Structures are given as structure tokens and as C-alpha cells.
Amino acid sequence: MRIVLAYSGGLDTSVALPGLAERYQAEIIAVTLDLGQEKALAGVRQRALDTGAIRAHVLDVREEFAQGYILPALKADAIYEDRYPLATALGRPLIARRLVEIAEMEQATAIAHGCTGKGNDQVRLDVSVRALNPSLEVIAPARLWQMTRPDEIAYARARGITVPATVDSPYSTDSNLWGRSIECGVLEDPWKEPPEEIYALTASPQACPDDPAQVEIDFACGVPVRLNGVEMPLIELIESLTLIAGTHGVGRIDMVENRLVGIKSREIYEAPAAHVLHLAHRELQKLVTPRDLERVARDLSVRYADLVYNGLWFTPLREALDAFFERVQARVTGTVRLTLFKGACRIVGRRSPMALYEHALATYDAGDIFDHRAAEGFISLWGLPVALAARRVPIERHAPAVPAAIR
Ligand code: ARG
């Protein structure tokens, strides 16, 4: 049997590798993908081979991640439960796709990953693999064997596998180009403020520069193409914005979120670039989108975020929603200006050749072309059903009484 293992080089997957080889009498092919995580990938291939993999592939998929996953989510304004820009969730379908492709190339019959049984990532990977190649078996050692951290360390030591220094950290992190997540340890108490040491991309408000920074982002059909007037490829733009916004402490998120498996968990995220780009994109889209379309797009953004979060990337619904948002982007060209200051990001200006904002209609100064008289007729028809309803049954004038049970 041959198994393709998603290999990070950390303790879990380093224990899973020989574990799988032994239990399944299998040849293990390790696959490590570069999605822009801060972890150095140098040495990971050799480590996989030293740990017993028959082959180890390391692939840079950052461009595909940015174009095929981050960008559609940005165009869709996809933010989970009002806060989480979905960095991890967007990476998983791409990881699944590459694992499936390599499994097919290598004629493997199974895919293995290090996810536990209580997270969202297992769902995202398993469901994506099923969509792409249902004949592949998915094996999740952490879900099956349930080894404790000390068990894993003992197992690794017994097999001469070096234990990574990161095992001393009480935190579990995941990161890529779009952001970073931190869980476990004291963070599991939602009342406790996160210690400063958990952050890697963002400065604390105290450590931020005393002068604010201005950032200008140009979009072309929903794609961020220029940062402060300088044209750059999407990956560079994201990296550059991560640095600028992170330096000003922007993009820290502290939330209790609803996992798909039914539990609420306290999550900390750092997503400086995602935070700023989403804010800017939504602002520009507001400026250029007709009201009715804006309302529908806003509703569908929530659906899109839920779908990504819940592991349903490879579905007809996602394809259809992408088509919808792509159509909306036809107008989303223009510039947004923002101020970054000690952890806060504020929009201070927006402009677009497609703007539906019309100064002559909005102004209270000279040059007003709005037909004030027409408002009378409009209001008389707008209020007609209201007047009709009130005539049949008088409308309650007081605030509704609160039932005794919840007073
Ligand atoms: N709660 C986030 C999500 O479900 C972050 C998950 C982080 N994953 C990890 N393996 N550490 O997308």
C-alpha cells in the first residue's frame, strides 16, 4: 500500500509518518506545501526522508493560493462570523487538491493528514478529497490513535526522530499568506487577555509608531493591483501590507467562534493584510454597487464564508457564487485610502470612475440637482400601505411589554 501524507515536519506528522508505515505496511510519500507560512521549509524534505518517507515533495503553491483561493474570497467579502478572514479554511481545499493529484501520480490509494477529530480542518480535507477522487481512502492518525503529546515525544525519541523545539510551546498555530491562528494554553479561557508573546505578525499598541501611516489601495475589477501607487503582484502586495499593517498593530482578532463540529472555541488570529484588504474592498464595492445588488451581495457573502469554513469549497454552490461575485466585480475599480494607527484601521477616502455617488445629487450646497418636489409624491405612495394597515388595526404606540419570565 502507498500513502500520501500531508507532512509539515512538526511533531504530529513526524510521528504519523513511521506510524503509518508500520501499521499499514505502507510506503509513505510526504508532501509539504508552501502556502506562505512563516515556518522555514528548508530541511523539511530531508527530515521526511530521514523519518522514513520513500519520497518527499515540497511545492510552492503560493501563487495558486493567492489567485485561486484568497482572491475569490476577497471578491466575495467572505469573513466568517463577522471577523475571521478564513486563512486556514481557504488553504485546506488547495492542500487537498495537491494531495489528490500527487496520490494519482504516485498511484497511492490513501491520503493521510495530521488533523484531530475535533477541528474543522479534518472536515475540509476529507470532504475535499471525496469531491475530487472518492476512491481515495483518507487516514487521520491523530483521530484514530489519539496519542497524547508525551506519548508522541516518547514514540519519536524511541525511533531516533528529533523532536522539534516548538513542542515546548503551549500554543497550536497555523499560518499562511492570508493570516495566522493561535489556539490552546491560556487562550482556552475566553476571559483571559492573550499574552503578548503569542503574536508574530502584529505589534502591540504600545510598540506601534507614534505617527499614523496612510495606505492607498487601487483595485481593478475587484483585484488589488497597486499599493501606495506601486503596481505589484498579489503575493507581494499581501506580503507588503502584512508588514505595514502589522507594524501598526492592525489585524488582531480575538473571537469565540462556532466550529462545524458543534463546539464554540476561542480563537486568536493575526491577519493584517486580510483585514485591510477586506475593509478596502467592501468600501469600494459599496461606492459602485447599486443598493439592491449590494444587499444581495452582502447576504451571499455570509453564505460564501460559511461554505468555505464548513469545507464545501468543491461544490456547485461555490462555483455559482463565484460567478455571481465575479459579475459584481466588473464595477469594483478605484482607490481606497486608509489610516493605520496603533492597532486601528480607518477608511478615510474612496474614489472610483464607476462611483454611483453623484455630488450634484448629494450636495446641500449650490449646484443641487435633486428634485425636492418629487419627494412629496414618492413619500405619498411609499407610505400608502402603512396608512392602509394602520387604518384597519390601530398601531401600538408603546414599546412591547417584556414577558414576566424574562424580566
Ligand atoms: N479555527 C480556525 C479554522 O477553523 C483555525 C484553525 C487552525 N488550524 C490548525 N490546524 N491549527 O479555520
Residues whose N, C-alpha, C, O or C-beta is under 5 A from the ligand:
A	BS01	LIG	T88 A89 N120 D121 S172 T173 D174 S181 E267
